[in-house]
């Protein structure tokens, strides 16, 4: 498999995931209190949105790379 086709397939997969999930969530831990041996932390969830246009562009770009890589291979 050529590098161009492989990069295209990776972009297609990332584009599909970006369109399906529209972002990702992660947990952030923040230290609230540190008093000698006593520590208090707070966990909060943060959401990072991914616009659908980014997923669409990755999908289209991946398709272009797969087609152009397949044409060079033939």
PDB file of N, CA, C, O and CB in Angstrom:
ATOM      1  N   UNK A   1       0.855  -1.176   0.000  1.00  0.00           N
ATOM      2  CA  UNK A   1       0.000   0.000   0.000  1.00  0.00           C
ATOM      3  C   UNK A   1       0.898   1.236   0.000  1.00  0.00           C
ATOM      4  O   UNK A   1       1.831   1.337   0.796  1.00  0.00           O
ATOM      5  CB  UNK A   1      -0.971   0.000   1.231  1.00  0.00           C
ATOM      6  N   UNK A   2       0.611   2.153  -0.883  1.00  0.00           N
ATOM      7  CA  UNK A   2       1.417   3.369  -0.959  1.00  0.00           C
ATOM      8  C   UNK A   2       1.085   4.310   0.197  1.00  0.00           C
ATOM      9  O   UNK A   2       0.023   4.233   0.814  1.00  0.00           O
ATOM     10  CB  UNK A   2       1.194   4.079  -2.304  1.00  0.00           C
ATOM     11  N   UNK A   3       2.025   5.186   0.458  1.00  0.00           N
ATOM     12  CA  UNK A   3       1.843   6.145   1.551  1.00  0.00           C
ATOM     13  C   UNK A   3       0.644   7.065   1.313  1.00  0.00           C
ATOM     14  O   UNK A   3      -0.057   7.429   2.257  1.00  0.00           O
ATOM     15  CB  UNK A   3       3.105   6.981   1.728  1.00  0.00           C
ATOM     16  N   UNK A   4       0.412   7.438   0.064  1.00  0.00           N
ATOM     17  CA  UNK A   4      -0.702   8.327  -0.248  1.00  0.00           C
ATOM     18  C   UNK A   4      -2.041   7.657   0.059  1.00  0.00           C
ATOM     19  O   UNK A   4      -2.935   8.274   0.637  1.00  0.00           O
ATOM     20  CB  UNK A   4      -0.649   8.752  -1.721  1.00  0.00           C
ATOM     21  N   UNK A   5      -2.167   6.392  -0.333  1.00  0.00           N
ATOM     22  CA  UNK A   5      -3.407   5.662  -0.086  1.00  0.00           C
ATOM     23  C   UNK A   5      -3.604   5.455   1.415  1.00  0.00           C
ATOM     24  O   UNK A   5      -4.715   5.589   1.928  1.00  0.00           O
ATOM     25  CB  UNK A   5      -3.397   4.303  -0.823  1.00  0.00           C
ATOM     26  N   UNK A   6      -2.519   5.127   2.110  1.00  0.00           N
ATOM     27  CA  UNK A   6      -2.599   4.930   3.559  1.00  0.00           C
ATOM     28  C   UNK A   6      -3.017   6.218   4.267  1.00  0.00           C
ATOM     29  O   UNK A   6      -3.859   6.188   5.164  1.00  0.00           O
ATOM     30  CB  UNK A   6      -1.250   4.442   4.106  1.00  0.00           C
ATOM     31  N   UNK A   7      -2.434   7.341   3.869  1.00  0.00           N
ATOM     32  CA  UNK A   7      -2.819   8.626   4.470  1.00  0.00           C
ATOM     33  C   UNK A   7      -4.282   8.951   4.166  1.00  0.00           C
ATOM     34  O   UNK A   7      -4.983   9.511   5.009  1.00  0.00           O
ATOM     35  CB  UNK A   7      -1.905   9.760   3.953  1.00  0.00           C
ATOM     36  N   UNK A   8      -4.741   8.602   2.968  1.00  0.00           N
ATOM     37  CA  UNK A   8      -6.133   8.829   2.605  1.00  0.00           C
ATOM     38  C   UNK A   8      -7.088   8.002   3.450  1.00  0.00           C
ATOM     39  O   UNK A   8      -8.129   8.495   3.883  1.00  0.00           O
ATOM     40  CB  UNK A   8      -6.344   8.517   1.144  1.00  0.00           C
ATOM     41  N   UNK A   9      -6.729   6.734   3.686  1.00  0.00           N
ATOM     42  CA  UNK A   9      -7.579   5.869   4.505  1.00  0.00           C
ATOM     43  C   UNK A   9      -7.638   6.389   5.937  1.00  0.00           C
ATOM     44  O   UNK A   9      -8.702   6.376   6.556  1.00  0.00           O
ATOM     45  CB  UNK A   9      -7.059   4.416   4.482  1.00  0.00           C
ATOM     46  N   UNK A  10      -6.509   6.844   6.465  1.00  0.00           N
ATOM     47  CA  UNK A  10      -6.476   7.394   7.825  1.00  0.00           C
ATOM     48  C   UNK A  10      -7.359   8.643   7.911  1.00  0.00           C
ATOM     49  O   UNK A  10      -8.097   8.817   8.880  1.00  0.00           O
ATOM     50  CB  UNK A  10      -5.017   7.733   8.244  1.00  0.00           C
ATOM     51  N   UNK A  11      -7.284   9.509   6.900  1.00  0.00           N
ATOM     52  CA  UNK A  11      -8.127  10.710   6.896  1.00  0.00           C
ATOM     53  C   UNK A  11      -9.609  10.360   6.804  1.00  0.00           C
ATOM     54  O   UNK A  11     -10.441  11.011   7.436  1.00  0.00           O
ATOM     55  CB  UNK A  11      -7.739  11.624   5.735  1.00  0.00           C
ATOM     56  N   UNK A  12      -9.939   9.345   6.026  1.00  0.00           N
ATOM     57  CA  UNK A  12     -11.339   8.930   5.918  1.00  0.00           C
ATOM     58  C   UNK A  12     -11.849   8.429   7.270  1.00  0.00           C
ATOM     59  O   UNK A  12     -12.947   8.787   7.695  1.00  0.00           O
ATOM     60  CB  UNK A  12     -11.500   7.831   4.839  1.00  0.00           C
ATOM     61  N   UNK A  13     -11.050   7.603   7.939  1.00  0.00           N
ATOM     62  CA  UNK A  13     -11.462   7.079   9.253  1.00  0.00           C
ATOM     63  C   UNK A  13     -11.619   8.212  10.258  1.00  0.00           C
ATOM     64  O   UNK A  13     -12.598   8.248  11.002  1.00  0.00           O
ATOM     65  CB  UNK A  13     -10.436   6.046   9.777  1.00  0.00           C
ATOM     66  N   UNK A  14     -10.667   9.137  10.288  1.00  0.00           N
ATOM     67  CA  UNK A  14     -10.770  10.274  11.207  1.00  0.00           C
ATOM     68  C   UNK A  14     -11.973  11.161  10.877  1.00  0.00           C
ATOM     69  O   UNK A  14     -12.631  11.672  11.783  1.00  0.00           O
ATOM     70  CB  UNK A  14      -9.486  11.105  11.164  1.00  0.00           C
ATOM     71  N   UNK A  15     -12.260  11.344   9.596  1.00  0.00           N
ATOM     72  CA  UNK A  15     -13.415  12.137   9.197  1.00  0.00           C
ATOM     73  C   UNK A  15     -14.721  11.508   9.629  1.00  0.00           C
ATOM     74  O   UNK A  15     -15.632  12.206  10.074  1.00  0.00           O
ATOM     75  CB  UNK A  15     -13.418  12.333   7.711  1.00  0.00           C
ATOM     76  N   UNK A  16     -14.822  10.174   9.499  1.00  0.00           N
ATOM     77  CA  UNK A  16     -16.037   9.482   9.923  1.00  0.00           C
ATOM     78  C   UNK A  16     -16.217   9.602  11.432  1.00  0.00           C
ATOM     79  O   UNK A  16     -17.324   9.863  11.903  1.00  0.00           O
ATOM     80  CB  UNK A  16     -15.990   7.999   9.506  1.00  0.00           C
ATOM     81  N   UNK A  17     -15.137   9.415  12.197  1.00  0.00           N
ATOM     82  CA  UNK A  17     -15.241   9.556  13.650  1.00  0.00           C
ATOM     83  C   UNK A  17     -15.596  10.988  14.050  1.00  0.00           C
ATOM     84  O   UNK A  17     -16.380  11.197  14.976  1.00  0.00           O
ATOM     85  CB  UNK A  17     -13.928   9.139  14.317  1.00  0.00           C
ATOM     86  N   UNK A  18     -15.023  11.970  13.357  1.00  0.00           N
ATOM     87  CA  UNK A  18     -15.326  13.366  13.686  1.00  0.00           C
ATOM     88  C   UNK A  18     -16.791  13.685  13.408  1.00  0.00           C
ATOM     89  O   UNK A  18     -17.418  14.426  14.166  1.00  0.00           O
ATOM     90  CB  UNK A  18     -14.419  14.316  12.888  1.00  0.00           C
ATOM     91  N   UNK A  19     -17.338  13.134  12.335  1.00  0.00           N
ATOM     92  CA  UNK A  19     -18.750  13.371  12.037  1.00  0.00           C
ATOM     93  C   UNK A  19     -19.667  12.612  12.992  1.00  0.00           C
ATOM     94  O   UNK A  19     -20.744  13.097  13.339  1.00  0.00           O
ATOM     95  CB  UNK A  19     -19.055  12.970  10.601  1.00  0.00           C
ATOM     96  N   UNK A  20     -19.246  11.433  13.411  1.00  0.00           N
ATOM     97  CA  UNK A  20     -20.095  10.618  14.284  1.00  0.00           C
ATOM     98  C   UNK A  20     -20.122  11.149  15.712  1.00  0.00           C
ATOM     99  O   UNK A  20     -21.190  11.232  16.319  1.00  0.00           O
ATOM    100  CB  UNK A  20     -19.615   9.175  14.284  1.00  0.00           C
ATOM    101  N   UNK A  21     -18.966  11.508  16.255  1.00  0.00           N
ATOM    102  CA  UNK A  21     -18.895  11.893  17.665  1.00  0.00           C
ATOM    103  C   UNK A  21     -18.928  13.393  17.893  1.00  0.00           C
ATOM    104  O   UNK A  21     -19.280  13.824  18.991  1.00  0.00           O
ATOM    105  CB  UNK A  21     -17.656  11.337  18.272  1.00  0.00           C
ATOM    106  N   UNK A  22     -18.582  14.198  16.915  1.00  0.00           N
ATOM    107  CA  UNK A  22     -18.598  15.660  16.971  1.00  0.00           C
ATOM    108  C   UNK A  22     -17.859  16.228  18.173  1.00  0.00           C
ATOM    109  O   UNK A  22     -18.295  17.218  18.762  1.00  0.00           O
ATOM    110  CB  UNK A  22     -20.013  16.148  16.989  1.00  0.00           C
ATOM    111  N   UNK A  23     -16.757  15.615  18.536  1.00  0.00           N
ATOM    112  CA  UNK A  23     -15.938  16.119  19.632  1.00  0.00           C
ATOM    113  C   UNK A  23     -15.526  15.003  20.566  1.00  0.00           C
ATOM    114  O   UNK A  23     -15.885  13.842  20.368  1.00  0.00           O
ATOM    115  CB  UNK A  23     -16.682  17.192  20.402  1.00  0.00           C
ATOM    116  N   UNK A  24     -14.776  15.365  21.576  1.00  0.00           N
ATOM    117  CA  UNK A  24     -14.356  14.381  22.566  1.00  0.00           C
ATOM    118  C   UNK A  24     -14.351  15.021  23.946  1.00  0.00           C
ATOM    119  O   UNK A  24     -14.247  16.239  24.084  1.00  0.00           O
ATOM    120  CB  UNK A  24     -12.960  13.811  22.222  1.00  0.00           C
ATOM    121  N   UNK A  25     -14.465  14.175  24.962  1.00  0.00           N
ATOM    122  CA  UNK A  25     -14.518  14.620  26.349  1.00  0.00           C
ATOM    123  C   UNK A  25     -13.340  14.036  27.108  1.00  0.00           C
ATOM    124  O   UNK A  25     -12.977  12.875  26.915  1.00  0.00           O
ATOM    125  CB  UNK A  25     -15.855  14.212  27.015  1.00  0.00           C
ATOM    126  N   UNK A  26     -12.750  14.845  27.966  1.00  0.00           N
ATOM    127  CA  UNK A  26     -11.669  14.365  28.818  1.00  0.00           C
ATOM    128  C   UNK A  26     -11.885  14.871  30.241  1.00  0.00           C
ATOM    129  O   UNK A  26     -12.591  15.854  30.467  1.00  0.00           O
ATOM    130  CB  UNK A  26     -10.289  14.823  28.275  1.00  0.00           C
ATOM    131  N   UNK A  27     -11.264  14.178  31.196  1.00  0.00           N
ATOM    132  CA  UNK A  27     -11.390  14.539  32.606  1.00  0.00           C
ATOM    133  C   UNK A  27     -10.149  15.306  33.039  1.00  0.00           C
ATOM    134  O   UNK A  27      -9.020  14.894  32.773  1.00  0.00           O
ATOM    135  CB  UNK A  27     -11.594  13.277  33.490  1.00  0.00           C
ATOM    136  N   UNK A  28     -10.377  16.415  33.704  1.00  0.00           N
ATOM    137  CA  UNK A  28      -9.300  17.274  34.176  1.00  0.00           C
ATOM    138  C   UNK A  28      -9.335  17.284  35.703  1.00  0.00           C
ATOM    139  O   UNK A  28     -10.388  17.484  36.309  1.00  0.00           O
ATOM    140  CB  UNK A  28      -9.431  18.725  33.595  1.00  0.00           C
ATOM    141  N   UNK A  29      -8.182  17.068  36.309  1.00  0.00           N
ATOM    142  CA  UNK A  29      -8.103  17.053  37.769  1.00  0.00           C
ATOM    143  C   UNK A  29      -7.336  18.294  38.228  1.00  0.00           C
ATOM    144  O   UNK A  29      -6.231  18.565  37.756  1.00  0.00           O
ATOM    145  CB  UNK A  29      -7.412  15.742  38.286  1.00  0.00           C
ATOM    146  N   UNK A  30      -7.936  19.039  39.152  1.00  0.00           N
ATOM    147  CA  UNK A  30      -7.341  20.282  39.646  1.00  0.00           C
ATOM    148  C   UNK A  30      -7.186  20.197  41.152  1.00  0.00           C
ATOM    149  O   UNK A  30      -8.104  19.781  41.858  1.00  0.00           O
ATOM    150  CB  UNK A  30      -8.202  21.513  39.253  1.00  0.00           C
ATOM    151  N   UNK A  31      -6.014  20.594  41.641  1.00  0.00           N
ATOM    152  CA  UNK A  31      -5.767  20.599  43.072  1.00  0.00           C
ATOM    153  C   UNK A  31      -6.427  21.828  43.685  1.00  0.00           C
ATOM    154  O   UNK A  31      -6.130  22.959  43.298  1.00  0.00           O
ATOM    155  CB  UNK A  31      -4.248  20.576  43.375  1.00  0.00           C
ATOM    156  N   UNK A  32      -7.319  21.602  44.638  1.00  0.00           N
ATOM    157  CA  UNK A  32      -8.063  22.686  45.270  1.00  0.00           C
ATOM    158  C   UNK A  32      -7.399  23.107  46.571  1.00  0.00           C
ATOM    159  O   UNK A  32      -7.317  24.297  46.877  1.00  0.00           O
ATOM    160  CB  UNK A  32      -9.512  22.266  45.527  1.00  0.00           C
ATOM    161  N   UNK A  33      -6.919  22.116  47.346  1.00  0.00           N
ATOM    162  CA  UNK A  33      -6.347  22.398  48.651  1.00  0.00           C
ATOM    163  C   UNK A  33      -5.140  21.511  48.876  1.00  0.00           C
ATOM    164  O   UNK A  33      -5.194  20.301  48.653  1.00  0.00           O
ATOM    165  CB  UNK A  33      -7.386  22.196  49.765  1.00  0.00           C
ATOM    166  N   UNK A  34      -4.047  22.121  49.321  1.00  0.00           N
ATOM    167  CA  UNK A  34      -2.845  21.361  49.669  1.00  0.00           C
ATOM    168  C   UNK A  34      -2.342  21.899  50.999  1.00  0.00           C
ATOM    169  O   UNK A  34      -1.659  22.922  51.050  1.00  0.00           O
ATOM    170  CB  UNK A  34      -1.736  21.467  48.549  1.00  0.00           C
ATOM    171  N   UNK A  35      -2.687  21.201  52.072  1.00  0.00           N
ATOM    172  CA  UNK A  35      -2.365  21.641  53.414  1.00  0.00           C
ATOM    173  C   UNK A  35      -1.587  20.527  54.110  1.00  0.00           C
ATOM    174  O   UNK A  35      -2.154  19.728  54.855  1.00  0.00           O
ATOM    175  CB  UNK A  35      -3.653  22.015  54.208  1.00  0.00           C
ATOM    176  N   UNK A  36      -0.278  20.488  53.856  1.00  0.00           N
ATOM    177  CA  UNK A  36       0.563  19.441  54.445  1.00  0.00           C
ATOM    178  C   UNK A  36       0.165  18.076  53.915  1.00  0.00           C
ATOM    179  O   UNK A  36       0.180  17.858  52.704  1.00  0.00           O
ATOM    180  CB  UNK A  36       0.465  19.462  55.977  1.00  0.00           C
ATOM    181  N   UNK A  37      -0.192  17.154  54.800  1.00  0.00           N
ATOM    182  CA  UNK A  37      -0.567  15.809  54.339  1.00  0.00           C
ATOM    183  C   UNK A  37      -1.997  15.726  53.797  1.00  0.00           C
ATOM    184  O   UNK A  37      -2.416  14.676  53.310  1.00  0.00           O
ATOM    185  CB  UNK A  37      -0.409  14.825  55.473  1.00  0.00           C
ATOM    186  N   UNK A  38      -2.740  16.822  53.882  1.00  0.00           N
ATOM    187  CA  UNK A  38      -4.129  16.824  53.419  1.00  0.00           C
ATOM    188  C   UNK A  38      -4.186  17.476  52.033  1.00  0.00           C
ATOM    189  O   UNK A  38      -3.733  18.604  51.837  1.00  0.00           O
ATOM    190  CB  UNK A  38      -5.061  17.579  54.433  1.00  0.00           C
ATOM    191  N   UNK A  39      -4.751  16.737  51.085  1.00  0.00           N
ATOM    192  CA  UNK A  39      -4.931  17.266  49.737  1.00  0.00           C
ATOM    193  C   UNK A  39      -6.380  17.091  49.318  1.00  0.00           C
ATOM    194  O   UNK A  39      -7.020  16.091  49.643  1.00  0.00           O
ATOM    195  CB  UNK A  39      -3.984  16.567  48.733  1.00  0.00           C
ATOM    196  N   UNK A  40      -6.882  18.071  48.599  1.00  0.00           N
ATOM    197  CA  UNK A  40      -8.226  17.978  48.039  1.00  0.00           C
ATOM    198  C   UNK A  40      -8.134  18.305  46.553  1.00  0.00           C
ATOM    199  O   UNK A  40      -7.533  19.304  46.161  1.00  0.00           O
ATOM    200  CB  UNK A  40      -9.227  18.943  48.774  1.00  0.00           C
ATOM    201  N   UNK A  41      -8.736  17.452  45.737  1.00  0.00           N
ATOM    202  CA  UNK A  41      -8.740  17.675  44.300  1.00  0.00           C
ATOM    203  C   UNK A  41     -10.170  17.691  43.781  1.00  0.00           C
ATOM    204  O   UNK A  41     -11.090  17.165  44.407  1.00  0.00           O
ATOM    205  CB  UNK A  41      -7.914  16.597  43.578  1.00  0.00           C
ATOM    206  N   UNK A  42     -10.325  18.304  42.631  1.00  0.00           N
ATOM    207  CA  UNK A  42     -11.630  18.391  41.999  1.00  0.00           C
ATOM    208  C   UNK A  42     -11.493  17.865  40.568  1.00  0.00           C
ATOM    209  O   UNK A  42     -10.601  18.281  39.829  1.00  0.00           O
ATOM    210  CB  UNK A  42     -12.178  19.863  42.020  1.00  0.00           C
ATOM    211  N   UNK A  43     -12.380  16.952  40.186  1.00  0.00           N
ATOM    212  CA  UNK A  43     -12.395  16.433  38.828  1.00  0.00           C
ATOM    213  C   UNK A  43     -13.527  17.091  38.056  1.00  0.00           C
ATOM    214  O   UNK A  43     -14.656  17.192  38.537  1.00  0.00           O
ATOM    215  CB  UNK A  43     -12.546  14.893  38.823  1.00  0.00           C
ATOM    216  N   UNK A  44     -13.202  17.536  36.852  1.00  0.00           N
ATOM    217  CA  UNK A  44     -14.231  18.124  35.997  1.00  0.00           C
ATOM    218  C   UNK A  44     -14.061  17.590  34.584  1.00  0.00           C
ATOM    219  O   UNK A  44     -12.945  17.343  34.125  1.00  0.00           O
ATOM    220  CB  UNK A  44     -14.157  19.681  36.014  1.00  0.00           C
ATOM    221  N   UNK A  45     -15.177  17.418  33.910  1.00  0.00           N
ATOM    222  CA  UNK A  45     -15.152  16.937  32.540  1.00  0.00           C
ATOM    223  C   UNK A  45     -15.176  18.129  31.593  1.00  0.00           C
ATOM    224  O   UNK A  45     -15.978  19.051  31.746  1.00  0.00           O
ATOM    225  CB  UNK A  45     -16.342  15.986  32.264  1.00  0.00           C
ATOM    226  N   UNK A  46     -14.291  18.091  30.626  1.00  0.00           N
ATOM    227  CA  UNK A  46     -14.211  19.131  29.608  1.00  0.00           C
ATOM    228  C   UNK A  46     -14.580  18.517  28.262  1.00  0.00           C
ATOM    229  O   UNK A  46     -14.173  17.396  27.956  1.00  0.00           O
ATOM    230  CB  UNK A  46     -12.787  19.772  29.562  1.00  0.00           C
ATOM    231  N   UNK A  47     -15.350  19.250  27.459  1.00  0.00           N
ATOM    232  CA  UNK A  47     -15.747  18.771  26.131  1.00  0.00           C
ATOM    233  C   UNK A  47     -15.108  19.669  25.079  1.00  0.00           C
ATOM    234  O   UNK A  47     -15.223  20.893  25.141  1.00  0.00           O
ATOM    235  CB  UNK A  47     -17.305  18.751  25.976  1.00  0.00           C
ATOM    236  N   UNK A  48     -14.432  19.051  24.111  1.00  0.00           N
ATOM    237  CA  UNK A  48     -13.828  19.774  23.001  1.00  0.00           C
ATOM    238  C   UNK A  48     -14.656  19.465  21.752  1.00  0.00           C
ATOM    239  O   UNK A  48     -14.622  18.341  21.253  1.00  0.00           O
ATOM    240  CB  UNK A  48     -12.310  19.376  22.806  1.00  0.00           C
ATOM    241  N   UNK A  49     -15.394  20.445  21.248  1.00  0.00           N
ATOM    242  CA  UNK A  49     -16.227  20.182  20.069  1.00  0.00           C
ATOM    243  C   UNK A  49     -15.390  20.206  18.783  1.00  0.00           C
ATOM    244  O   UNK A  49     -14.449  20.988  18.650  1.00  0.00           O
ATOM    245  CB  UNK A  49     -17.365  21.220  19.978  1.00  0.00           C
ATOM    246  N   UNK A  50     -15.756  19.336  17.851  1.00  0.00           N
ATOM    247  CA  UNK A  50     -15.140  19.329  16.527  1.00  0.00           C
ATOM    248  C   UNK A  50     -16.246  19.670  15.536  1.00  0.00           C
ATOM    249  O   UNK A  50     -17.228  18.935  15.431  1.00  0.00           O
ATOM    250  CB  UNK A  50     -14.460  17.932  16.194  1.00  0.00           C
ATOM    251  N   UNK A  51     -16.102  20.777  14.806  1.00  0.00           N
ATOM    252  CA  UNK A  51     -17.155  21.173  13.866  1.00  0.00           C
ATOM    253  C   UNK A  51     -17.335  20.120  12.763  1.00  0.00           C
ATOM    254  O   UNK A  51     -16.362  19.497  12.339  1.00  0.00           O
ATOM    255  CB  UNK A  51     -16.824  22.545  13.242  1.00  0.00           C
ATOM    256  N   UNK A  52     -18.548  19.925  12.309  1.00  0.00           N
ATOM    257  CA  UNK A  52     -18.789  18.945  11.258  1.00  0.00           C
ATOM    258  C   UNK A  52     -18.045  19.249   9.956  1.00  0.00           C
ATOM    259  O   UNK A  52     -17.738  18.336   9.190  1.00  0.00           O
ATOM    260  CB  UNK A  52     -20.260  18.862  10.982  1.00  0.00           C
ATOM    261  N   UNK A  53     -17.756  20.517   9.705  1.00  0.00           N
ATOM    262  CA  UNK A  53     -17.037  20.871   8.478  1.00  0.00           C
ATOM    263  C   UNK A  53     -15.635  20.263   8.467  1.00  0.00           C
ATOM    264  O   UNK A  53     -15.122  19.902   7.408  1.00  0.00           O
ATOM    265  CB  UNK A  53     -16.951  22.398   8.331  1.00  0.00           C
ATOM    266  N   UNK A  54     -15.016  20.150   9.645  1.00  0.00           N
ATOM    267  CA  UNK A  54     -13.674  19.555   9.736  1.00  0.00           C
ATOM    268  C   UNK A  54     -13.742  18.067   9.383  1.00  0.00           C
ATOM    269  O   UNK A  54     -12.890  17.556   8.656  1.00  0.00           O
ATOM    270  CB  UNK A  54     -13.078  19.750  11.165  1.00  0.00           C
ATOM    271  N   UNK A  55     -14.754  17.383   9.900  1.00  0.00           N
ATOM    272  CA  UNK A  55     -14.928  15.970   9.564  1.00  0.00           C
ATOM    273  C   UNK A  55     -15.212  15.777   8.085  1.00  0.00           C
ATOM    274  O   UNK A  55     -14.684  14.851   7.469  1.00  0.00           O
ATOM    275  CB  UNK A  55     -16.052  15.366  10.388  1.00  0.00           C
ATOM    276  N   UNK A  56     -16.035  16.635   7.513  1.00  0.00           N
ATOM    277  CA  UNK A  56     -16.342  16.554   6.085  1.00  0.00           C
ATOM    278  C   UNK A  56     -15.124  16.809   5.223  1.00  0.00           C
ATOM    279  O   UNK A  56     -14.904  16.115   4.230  1.00  0.00           O
ATOM    280  CB  UNK A  56     -17.428  17.539   5.728  1.00  0.00           C
ATOM    281  N   UNK A  57     -14.330  17.803   5.599  1.00  0.00           N
ATOM    282  CA  UNK A  57     -13.111  18.093   4.840  1.00  0.00           C
ATOM    283  C   UNK A  57     -12.109  16.942   4.921  1.00  0.00           C
ATOM    284  O   UNK A  57     -11.457  16.615   3.929  1.00  0.00           O
ATOM    285  CB  UNK A  57     -12.465  19.381   5.351  1.00  0.00           C
ATOM    286  N   UNK A  58     -11.985  16.330   6.098  1.00  0.00           N
ATOM    287  CA  UNK A  58     -11.092  15.182   6.233  1.00  0.00           C
ATOM    288  C   UNK A  58     -11.578  14.014   5.388  1.00  0.00           C
ATOM    289  O   UNK A  58     -10.771  13.310   4.781  1.00  0.00           O
ATOM    290  CB  UNK A  58     -10.980  14.761   7.699  1.00  0.00           C
ATOM    291  N   UNK A  59     -12.870  13.806   5.344  1.00  0.00           N
ATOM    292  CA  UNK A  59     -13.456  12.734   4.549  1.00  0.00           C
ATOM    293  C   UNK A  59     -13.214  12.957   3.058  1.00  0.00           C
ATOM    294  O   UNK A  59     -12.807  12.035   2.352  1.00  0.00           O
ATOM    295  CB  UNK A  59     -14.953  12.626   4.830  1.00  0.00           C
ATOM    296  N   UNK A  60     -13.458  14.161   2.582  1.00  0.00           N
ATOM    297  CA  UNK A  60     -13.249  14.483   1.169  1.00  0.00           C
ATOM    298  C   UNK A  60     -11.764  14.436   0.819  1.00  0.00           C
ATOM    299  O   UNK A  60     -11.391  13.898  -0.224  1.00  0.00           O
ATOM    300  CB  UNK A  60     -13.830  15.871   0.840  1.00  0.00           C
ATOM    301  N   UNK A  61     -10.922  14.991   1.673  1.00  0.00           N
ATOM    302  CA  UNK A  61      -9.479  14.955   1.431  1.00  0.00           C
ATOM    303  C   UNK A  61      -8.939  13.534   1.388  1.00  0.00           C
ATOM    304  O   UNK A  61      -8.081  13.214   0.566  1.00  0.00           O
ATOM    305  CB  UNK A  61      -8.753  15.744   2.499  1.00  0.00           C
ATOM    306  N   UNK A  62      -9.442  12.684   2.276  1.00  0.00           N
ATOM    307  CA  UNK A  62      -9.017  11.286   2.272  1.00  0.00           C
ATOM    308  C   UNK A  62      -9.441  10.575   1.006  1.00  0.00           C
ATOM    309  O   UNK A  62      -8.682   9.783   0.450  1.00  0.00           O
ATOM    310  CB  UNK A  62      -9.576  10.562   3.476  1.00  0.00           C
ATOM    311  N   UNK A  63     -10.653  10.854   0.547  1.00  0.00           N
ATOM    312  CA  UNK A  63     -11.119  10.240  -0.701  1.00  0.00           C
ATOM    313  C   UNK A  63     -10.268  10.680  -1.890  1.00  0.00           C
ATOM    314  O   UNK A  63      -9.948   9.873  -2.763  1.00  0.00           O
ATOM    315  CB  UNK A  63     -12.588  10.595  -0.951  1.00  0.00           C
ATOM    316  N   UNK A  64      -9.905  11.954  -1.920  1.00  0.00           N
ATOM    317  CA  UNK A  64      -9.050  12.463  -2.997  1.00  0.00           C
ATOM    318  C   UNK A  64      -7.684  11.778  -2.964  1.00  0.00           C
ATOM    319  O   UNK A  64      -7.153  11.404  -4.009  1.00  0.00           O
ATOM    320  CB  UNK A  64      -8.882  13.997  -2.880  1.00  0.00           C
ATOM    321  N   UNK A  65      -7.122  11.613  -1.782  1.00  0.00           N
ATOM    322  CA  UNK A  65      -5.819  10.951  -1.672  1.00  0.00           C
ATOM    323  C   UNK A  65      -5.888   9.484  -2.091  1.00  0.00           C
ATOM    324  O   UNK A  65      -4.972   8.985  -2.745  1.00  0.00           O
ATOM    325  CB  UNK A  65      -5.295  11.055  -0.242  1.00  0.00           C
ATOM    326  N   UNK A  66      -6.951   8.796  -1.726  1.00  0.00           N
ATOM    327  CA  UNK A  66      -7.088   7.387  -2.110  1.00  0.00           C
ATOM    328  C   UNK A  66      -7.218   7.259  -3.626  1.00  0.00           C
ATOM    329  O   UNK A  66      -6.591   6.390  -4.232  1.00  0.00           O
ATOM    330  CB  UNK A  66      -8.312   6.748  -1.412  1.00  0.00           C
ATOM    331  N   UNK A  67      -8.021   8.114  -4.233  1.00  0.00           N
ATOM    332  CA  UNK A  67      -8.208   8.043  -5.684  1.00  0.00           C
ATOM    333  C   UNK A  67      -6.915   8.405  -6.417  1.00  0.00           C
ATOM    334  O   UNK A  67      -6.531   7.725  -7.368  1.00  0.00           O
ATOM    335  CB  UNK A  67      -9.351   8.979  -6.127  1.00  0.00           C
ATOM    336  N   UNK A  68      -6.250   9.464  -5.982  1.00  0.00           N
ATOM    337  CA  UNK A  68      -5.010   9.859  -6.663  1.00  0.00           C
ATOM    338  C   UNK A  68      -3.902   8.831  -6.451  1.00  0.00           C
ATOM    339  O   UNK A  68      -3.097   8.602  -7.353  1.00  0.00           O
ATOM    340  CB  UNK A  68      -4.546  11.233  -6.167  1.00  0.00           C
ATOM    341  N   UNK A  69      -3.850   8.216  -5.288  1.00  0.00           N
ATOM    342  CA  UNK A  69      -2.851   7.173  -5.047  1.00  0.00           C
ATOM    343  C   UNK A  69      -3.123   5.920  -5.844  1.00  0.00           C
ATOM    344  O   UNK A  69      -2.188   5.244  -6.274  1.00  0.00           O
ATOM    345  CB  UNK A  69      -2.797   6.833  -3.585  1.00  0.00           C
ATOM    346  N   UNK A  70      -4.394   5.596  -6.050  1.00  0.00           N
ATOM    347  CA  UNK A  70      -4.760   4.425  -6.839  1.00  0.00           C
ATOM    348  C   UNK A  70      -4.471   4.658  -8.319  1.00  0.00           C
ATOM    349  O   UNK A  70      -4.094   3.724  -9.028  1.00  0.00           O
ATOM    350  CB  UNK A  70      -6.240   4.083  -6.634  1.00  0.00           C
ATOM    351  N   UNK A  71      -4.641   5.879  -8.790  1.00  0.00           N
ATOM    352  CA  UNK A  71      -4.345   6.182 -10.198  1.00  0.00           C
ATOM    353  C   UNK A  71      -2.857   6.089 -10.485  1.00  0.00           C
ATOM    354  O   UNK A  71      -2.465   5.602 -11.545  1.00  0.00           O
ATOM    355  CB  UNK A  71      -4.853   7.575 -10.563  1.00  0.00           C
ATOM    356  N   UNK A  72      -2.020   6.547  -9.557  1.00  0.00           N
ATOM    357  CA  UNK A  72      -0.566   6.466  -9.742  1.00  0.00           C
ATOM    358  C   UNK A  72      -0.103   5.021  -9.706  1.00  0.00           C
ATOM    359  O   UNK A  72       0.870   4.665 -10.370  1.00  0.00           O
ATOM    360  CB  UNK A  72       0.167   7.282  -8.663  1.00  0.00           C
ATOM    361  N   UNK A  73      -0.786   4.187  -8.939  1.00  0.00           N
ATOM    362  CA  UNK A  73      -0.425   2.790  -8.785  1.00  0.00           C
ATOM    363  C   UNK A  73      -0.752   1.985 -10.037  1.00  0.00           C
ATOM    364  O   UNK A  73      -0.084   0.992 -10.326  1.00  0.00           O
ATOM    365  CB  UNK A  73      -1.134   2.197  -7.584  1.00  0.00           C
ATOM    366  N   UNK A  74      -1.771   2.402 -10.779  1.00  0.00           N
ATOM    367  CA  UNK A  74      -2.202   1.655 -11.976  1.00  0.00           C
ATOM    368  C   UNK A  74      -1.315   1.875 -13.152  1.00  0.00           C
ATOM    369  O   UNK A  74      -1.556   1.313 -14.220  1.00  0.00           O
ATOM    370  CB  UNK A  74      -3.593   2.025 -12.351  1.00  0.00           C
TER     371      UNK A  74
END
